[in-house]
Amino acid sequence: MARKLRTDAWLFGGTLVLLAVSMAFVYSASAHRAQAEYYLVRQGLWVLLGVALMLVTMRVDYRKWSHPRVVQALVGASLVGLVAVFFARPVNNAHRWLGIGGVGVQPSEFAKLVVVLFAGAVVAARLEARESPLPAFAKVGVLVFVFAALILAEPDMGSALALTAVAGAVVFTAGIPAKWLATLLLVLPVIAYKLVMMEPYRRQRIFAFLAPFEHRREAGFQVVQSLIAVGSGGILGKGFMQGVQKLFYLPEAHNDFIYAVIAEEKGLVGASLVLACFVLLAWRGFRVARHAPDAFGSLVAVGITTMIGLQALTNMSVVLSLVPAKGIALPFVSAGGSSMLVSLGAMGILLNISQQASATT
């Protein structure tokens, strides 16, 4: 008799807690606006759609994502989306959004998950056949190069770096040769430096990061307002809905800087609880990878966990001025559709891997 599949309650519960935080603080961060209810309803719809997608992917055997035709279709669709954005109307001088039925979609968010599935499929196939994974690593490198180049051209350096890092986590787990890894670790910082120095606005972000208060009226404005919000929250915060910085001081308070609103209104305690939720998801995600039934499940679990954890770490680090400003959303919490759908869809796949692992342990 087959064993009953068990869902990882910690992964599922931690995700739901973050979604509840999202609904509460998207409303709080936009409550001063005339269209506050609009933001709340829109976020609620994205959460409902995302949860529905998560429930669907939870029930799809994760091994089906490794089928060559499925992988090829996902790569093709993602490539079309990344090219199509250049024919769409630019937003803030960037081609990052693709309008579909009146809704803005960000193809770079979907590309991260597609890279995880592609890398997991091609590398696992070589490993399970007991063949050298080097040709698979080369294929992953080509896809990452193409995707990252298109995303950089939007321009969106933050997402390009995140996509590269997620792919790197997968191939590192699979056992990339030390000389390849050393070469990447030496070359990538040089490339990143060149990319920063070739664009004035990127250089300004670096200067603002190094001395935010000296650039508080220009490139450092967001970071300074974020630090004021975090610092003024103290231990317990000013209270829900009582934050001040979101009142026309902190740009993107409901999106990229929602963690600053949480810190101001719920203080160190509230911010630490949100951080603890992401630490919980990372712990359980890597635990799923360790107990996965096969190489594909293990590699995909590592990739998804890294994708969510790295984005969360980067977002919170930007809010605390630990890294230069980047437009990366806080998974499950920030307002927006693309990040929410991709994060919850990916979490469903991770939960299915945990279910399949429970049947073999």
Residue pairs with C-beta under 8 A, 6 or more apart in sequence:
2 359
3 358
3 359
4 359
5 355
5 356
5 358
5 359
6 354
6 355
6 358
7 58
7 351
7 354
7 355
8 284
8 288
8 351
8 354
8 355
10 280
10 284
11 281
11 284
11 285
11 288
11 347
11 350
11 351
11 354
12 351
14 277
14 280
14 281
14 284
15 54
15 281
15 332
15 344
15 347
17 277
18 274
18 277
18 278
18 331
18 332
18 333
19 47
19 50
19 51
19 332
21 262
21 274
21 277
21 332
21 333
22 43
22 47
22 258
22 332
22 333
22 334
22 335
23 40
23 43
23 44
23 47
24 240
25 254
25 258
25 261
25 262
25 265
25 333
26 39
26 40
26 43
26 254
26 258
26 335
27 36
27 39
27 40
27 43
28 240
28 241
28 243
28 246
28 261
28 265
29 243
29 246
29 253
29 254
29 258
29 261
29 335
30 36
30 39
30 40
30 253
30 254
30 335
31 241
32 246
32 247
32 248
33 39
39 254
39 335
42 335
43 335
46 336
46 337
46 340
46 341
47 340
49 337
49 340
49 341
50 340
50 341
50 343
50 344
50 345
51 344
53 341
53 344
53 345
53 348
54 344
54 345
54 347
54 348
54 351
55 348
56 348
57 345
57 346
57 348
57 349
57 351
57 352
58 348
58 351
58 352
58 355
59 352
60 348
60 349
60 352
61 352
61 356
62 296
62 297
62 300
62 349
62 352
62 353
62 356
63 294
63 296
63 297
64 70
65 71
65 117
65 121
65 300
65 349
66 117
66 120
66 121
66 124
66 125
66 296
68 121
71 117
71 118
71 121
71 122
74 114
74 117
74 118
75 114
75 118
75 143
77 114
78 107
78 110
78 111
78 114
78 147
79 146
79 147
79 150
81 98
81 105
81 107
81 110
81 111
82 107
82 108
82 111
82 147
82 150
82 151
83 150
84 98
84 107
85 95
85 96
85 97
85 98
85 107
85 154
86 95
86 153
86 154
88 95
88 97
88 98
88 99
89 99
91 97
91 104
94 154
94 155
94 156
95 153
95 154
96 106
96 108
96 154
96 156
97 104
97 105
97 106
98 104
98 105
98 106
98 107
99 105
103 337
104 337
104 338
105 337
105 338
106 338
106 339
108 151
108 154
108 156
108 159
108 160
108 163
109 159
109 338
109 339
109 341
109 342
110 338
110 342
111 147
111 151
111 163
112 159
112 162
112 163
112 166
112 307
112 342
113 304
113 307
113 342
113 345
113 346
115 140
115 143
115 144
115 147
115 163
115 166
115 167
115 303
116 166
116 167
116 170
116 300
116 303
116 304
116 307
116 346
117 300
117 303
118 140
118 143
119 136
119 140
119 143
119 167
119 170
119 171
119 299
119 303
120 170
120 296
120 299
120 300
120 303
121 296
122 136
122 139
122 140
123 133
123 136
123 137
123 140
123 170
123 171
123 174
123 295
123 299
124 174
124 294
124 295
124 296
124 299
125 136
125 296
126 132
126 133
126 135
126 136
127 133
127 174
127 295
128 294
128 295
128 296
133 174
133 175
134 177
136 174
137 171
137 174
137 176
137 180
140 167
140 170
140 171
143 167
144 163
144 164
144 167
147 160
147 163
148 160
148 163
148 164
149 160
151 159
151 160
151 163
152 160
152 195
155 199
156 327
157 195
157 196
157 202
157 326
158 314
158 326
158 327
158 328
159 328
161 192
162 307
162 310
162 311
162 314
162 328
164 188
165 306
165 310
166 303
166 306
166 307
166 310
167 303
168 184
169 302
169 303
169 306
170 299
170 302
170 303
170 306
172 181
173 289
173 298
173 299
173 302
174 295
174 299
195 202
196 202
196 203
196 206
197 203
201 219
204 215
204 218
204 219
205 219
205 324
205 325
206 324
207 215
207 219
208 215
208 218
208 219
208 220
208 223
208 324
208 325
209 220
209 223
209 321
209 323
209 324
209 325
211 220
212 220
212 223
212 224
212 227
212 321
213 220
213 224
214 220
215 221
216 224
219 325
221 251
222 250
222 251
222 252
222 257
222 325
223 318
223 321
223 325
225 245
225 249
225 250
225 251
225 257
225 260
226 245
226 250
226 257
226 260
226 318
226 319
226 320
226 321
227 320
227 321
228 245
228 249
229 243
229 244
229 245
229 246
229 250
229 257
229 260
229 261
229 263
229 264
230 260
230 263
230 264
230 271
230 319
230 320
232 238
232 244
232 245
232 264
233 263
233 264
233 265
233 266
233 267
233 268
233 270
233 271
234 267
234 268
235 267
235 268
235 269
236 266
236 267
236 268
236 269
237 263
237 264
237 265
237 266
237 267
237 269
237 270
238 244
238 264
238 265
238 267
239 265
240 265
240 266
241 265
242 265
243 261
243 264
243 265
244 264
245 253
245 260
245 261
245 264
246 253
246 261
246 264
250 257
250 260
250 261
251 257
253 260
253 261
254 261
254 334
254 335
255 329
255 334
255 335
255 336
256 315
256 318
256 327
256 328
256 329
256 330
256 334
257 319
258 330
258 333
258 334
258 335
259 271
259 274
259 315
259 316
259 319
259 330
259 333
260 319
262 270
262 271
262 274
263 270
263 271
263 319
266 273
274 333
275 316
278 308
278 309
278 312
278 313
278 331
281 305
281 308
281 309
282 305
282 308
282 309
284 354
285 301
285 302
285 304
285 305
285 308
285 309
285 350
286 301
286 302
286 305
288 301
288 305
288 350
288 353
288 354
288 357
289 297
289 298
289 299
289 301
289 302
289 305
289 353
290 298
291 354
291 357
291 361
292 298
292 301
292 353
292 356
292 357
293 356
293 357
293 359
293 360
297 353
297 356
297 357
300 349
300 350
300 353
301 350
301 353
304 346
304 347
304 349
304 350
305 350
307 346
308 331
308 343
308 346
308 347
311 328
311 329
311 330
311 331
311 339
312 330
312 331
314 323
314 326
314 328
315 328
315 329
315 330
315 331
315 334
316 330
317 323
318 324
318 325
318 326
318 328
329 336
329 339
331 339
331 343
332 340
332 343
332 344
